[in-house]
Amino acid sequence: MTDQIYWNPVLETLPQEKIRQLQLKKFKKIFKWAYDRSKFHRKIYDQAGVKPEDIRSFEDIRRVPSVEKSMMRDIQRKDPFPYGDALCVPLEEVSVFRQTSGTTGQPVYQPDTWQDWEWWAECWSFILWAQGYRPKDRVFIPFGYNIFVAFWAGHYAAEKIGCEVIPGGVLDTKARILKIQELQATAMMGTPTYILGMAETAQMKMKIDPSELTIDKITCAGECGASIPSTKRRLEKAWGAKVYDHAGATEIGAWSFECQDQPGGLHVNDAMFLVEIADVETGEIIEEPGRRGKMIITALDRQAQPCVRFDSKDVIEWSSDPCSCGRTSRLIKGGVVGRADDITKVKGVLLAPSAIEEVVHGVDGLGDEYEVIVDRVGHTDRIKLKVEVLPEAQDQCQLVECELADQLRLKTNLRYDIEICGCETLPRYEVKAKRFKDLRKKSETE
Ligand SMILES: [Zn+2]
């Protein structure tokens, strides 16, 4: 079993044509499940005039209205308390509560049954196996086990595939690093921001070189970082380990992963999720590679609170190349580029925050942290970028700043007011970083 390349050799090498048949079959089933059992879903489907028996092709699937996060917020905190009308199982079958982080508004509650929870662990098993996790691995999880799903399912999947798991719960960063050293952990999971922060703490405050510890692979999630080439290079260099990306969400599940061949993108777990890409302006479904749109996703097997054509607002595009690993699932080129809400026009130019990160992490001499503040002075947009220069590059501050300004202009077509801050003065984040602030949005809503 440990020599096996794939977690599920049948599903992961199924020809695309067969995968599409499976997706259609499963979609019909989950759509009927939601229609029959949830007043919330039935109402929006009846309004659109789509019934379960109408679904015969992928064209028909496109007639099913998508669900947005704001719609879920509106029905929650009502009966059956606290989930409201989207709950498709009796309340007593719910075995765990989670919620979204609420970075874009009021948190959404997420119920799961025990069966859903096993499904979560199964989805994560695909990810971990594809990233080289095997029973001999000792996996350290530096995450504050709480109401956020984050790495909970990663934990259970690591156990499921036979690894030994060390829950690094309430320990602080220093204690976590010492535990990794003491127990010779071989793998770890975290947000790119936190994993970089751990490396900084080890180097600056403990005089430990993280690349000399025993970690040889790291699974990142929660932010785009591990799919941004310069951030991935920083992470891999700091830890002397392979770094893999994974994208998932509380309301959706663990839908994608980077494999060991690192093809410059994410595999979609096509057997368990149906990913569609919709044009942000027109809603037209994009089939061809190389055109960005927002992801509309269906979790094909999740039951308690189904995720049927959920408008995730994640901006993605299809890749045209198959992956050398032999998996037949489709690839998302360059991972999740950002959220449709965050990709904003500044001075008339489209700007994705991940493009700024790619530049900052690609300039030698700059620290990992940065902050972007977009503001409007009179009728003109202004972007302020705060960065830290590392102690060893302090005497070349001007050179570093020039390089940064040049690269930013080249890669984003915009000019920035750059502010060099003292070492370790910008905020550090434990989970997801909040580095992009658009003050224009605030003044518009006030
Ligand atoms: Zn692959």
Residues whose N, C-alpha, C, O or C-beta is under 5 A from the ligand:
A	BS01	ZN	C259 D261 C323 C325 R327
